[in-house]
Amino acid sequence: MSKASKYFLLLVISGVLITPLVLIILTSLKEQAQIYSSTASLLPDPVTFKNFITAFEAIEFLKAFKNTFYIAFFNIFGVVIASSLAAYAFLVLEWKGRDVFFSITLGTMMLPEMTLLIPQFLLFKETGLYGGFLPLIMPYFFGLPYYIFLFRQFFLSIPKTLRDSAKIDGASEFTIWLDIYMALSKPIIMIVILFQFLISWNDLLKPSIFLISEKNYTLSLALQQYLSRLGGAEWGPLMAGAIIMVLPILIIFFFSQKTLIKGITISGLKD
C-alpha cells in the first residue's frame, strides 16, 4: 500500500470509531422534543445545556464522581505496590519454586473474571465486608498477574550490578526495591497507573455486585441505575451524563498517547 492509501484507511477507521462519540455529544445538546421527533435531525436546533443540569441533579454526579475517584485511587496505590513487590520477588530474590509460582501466577490470567467474582462475593459476604468499598479495593492490594508481568519485564532492564553494589553497602532488600528498582521504573509505574485508572473508572460489573447503598454508587453504576429507574431512557440527560463521565478519560488519552503505546510494547523487553 502507498503512504496515501494507508493514511486514507486510517482516516476511515478513525471516522468509524469516533462517530458514536460525536452522536453522543450531539444528542446531549438536543431538547427532548427534537430527540423524539419523527423528523430525523443530526444537529441540535436549538442547542441546549439543560440535559447536563438534569444529569447532575438526577444522578448525583458529584457524589458518584467522588466515590469513583476514591476507588480508582486506592486500586492504583494497592496494585502498584503489591505488583512491583511480587515482580521483585519473582525476578531478583532466590527461593525454591520461584519459576513454578511465577508460571502459575501468569496462568491465572487465563481465568475469566466471572469465575473469580463468585468466590470473592462469598468471601466478602461471610466476612461482613459486603456492601462497602473494601470488596472493590482489597483484591488490588495483592497485585494483578498482568502488572506483575509488566514490572518483571521492566526490572529485567535494570543492571544487577546496582543491586550488588547496594548489598555491599548494607542495604536491605526493601531499600533496594524502593530506592533502585522503583526509582528507575517511573515509565512502567505511569503505565500501570494509567491502565488501572481506565479499568477502575469504567468498571460496572464489580460495583453492581458489591455496592448496595446509593450513596456508594460509582459513575457507571449511577448511570445504569438512572436508566433502570426510568424504565426507558431520557436520552438527553443520559448522554450528557456519559459525556461528563468520559471526559476525564478523553483528557488522559490526549496527554498520554505515548505512554499507552509504550505500555502495549513494554512486554517485549528482553527476557
Buried (B, 14 or more C-beta within 10 A) or exposed (E): EEEEEEEEEEEEEEEEEEEEEEEBBBBBBBBBEBBEEEEEEEEBEEEBEBBBEBBBEBBBBEBBBEBBBBBBEBBBBBBBBBBBBBBBBBBBEEEEEBEEBBEEBBEEEEEEEEEEBEEBBEBBEEEEBBBBBBBBBBBBEEBBBBBBBBBBBBBEEBEEEBBEEBEEEEBEBEEBBBEBBBEBBEEBBBBBBBBBBBBBBBBEEBBBBBBEEEEBBBBBBBBBBBBEEEEEEBBBBBBBBBBBBBEBEEEBBEEBEEBBEBBEEBEEBEE
